[in-house]
Amino acid sequence: MYITRRERFNAAHRLFREDFSNEENLKVFGKCSNPMWHGHNYELFVTVKGEIDPQTGFVMNLKTLSEIVNEFIISKIDHKNINLEVDFMKDKIASTEVLAQTFFEILKPQIEKHNAQLHCVKLYETENHYVEYFG
């Protein structure tokens, strides 16, 4: 059985490499390399899987899943500059792909404490662009 929780957050970022010139960054990352930053209204979908607990009828309590996602991800990234203010993104490129992979790595052990397995992290950066990471 699979169950999914959606959370939302807003954050700013810039796609760039410090070892690239502004021209090289623009060539590789386009307008997302704007030195003045830009932001998104992200949607994060966290899917867990497991057996249904016969006592509760749940794979995992969605309230608990929401609390985990909010404590370990949302509270640290919402209304922040990902490049400058988010500790778990230090020295990483703030792409949607890297964000999803990092979220997965952070959430996996927390979810496993509740007898469920993290199946997938899906992260929408825009309505036209999302990534899925399965670990």
Residue pairs with C-beta under 8 A, 6 or more apart in sequence:
1 49
1 50
1 51
1 52
1 59
2 47
2 48
2 49
2 59
2 119
3 47
3 48
3 49
3 58
3 59
3 60
3 62
3 65
4 45
4 46
4 47
4 48
5 45
5 46
5 62
5 65
5 66
5 69
6 43
6 44
6 45
7 43
7 44
7 46
7 66
7 69
7 70
7 73
7 74
8 41
8 42
8 43
8 44
9 42
9 44
9 73
9 74
9 77
9 78
9 79
10 39
10 40
10 41
10 42
10 78
10 79
11 39
11 40
11 42
11 77
11 78
11 79
11 80
11 81
11 82
11 86
12 37
12 38
12 39
12 80
12 81
12 82
13 37
13 38
13 39
13 40
13 81
13 82
13 83
13 94
14 32
14 33
14 34
14 35
14 37
14 38
14 83
14 94
15 25
15 29
15 32
15 33
15 93
15 94
15 95
16 25
16 29
16 33
16 35
16 93
17 24
17 25
17 28
17 93
20 28
22 33
22 35
25 33
26 33
31 38
32 38
37 81
37 83
40 125
40 126
42 123
42 124
42 125
43 123
43 124
43 130
44 69
44 73
44 74
44 103
44 121
44 122
44 123
44 124
45 120
45 121
45 122
45 123
45 124
46 65
46 69
46 103
46 107
46 118
46 120
46 121
47 118
47 119
47 120
47 121
47 122
48 59
48 60
48 65
48 111
48 116
48 117
48 118
48 119
49 59
49 116
49 117
49 119
50 59
50 60
50 115
50 116
50 117
51 59
52 58
52 59
53 59
53 115
59 116
60 111
60 114
60 115
60 116
61 114
64 114
65 111
65 114
68 107
68 110
68 111
68 114
69 107
72 106
72 107
72 110
73 103
73 106
73 107
76 86
76 87
76 88
77 86
80 86
82 89
82 94
82 99
83 89
83 94
88 102
88 106
89 98
89 99
89 102
92 98
92 102
96 123
96 125
96 129
96 130
96 131
97 131
97 133
99 123
100 121
100 122
100 123
100 131
100 132
100 133
101 121
101 133
103 121
103 123
103 133
104 118
104 121
104 133
104 135
107 118
107 121
108 118
108 135
111 117
111 118
112 118
118 135
119 134
120 132
120 133
120 134
121 132
121 133
122 130
122 131
122 132
122 133
123 130
123 131
123 133
124 130
125 131
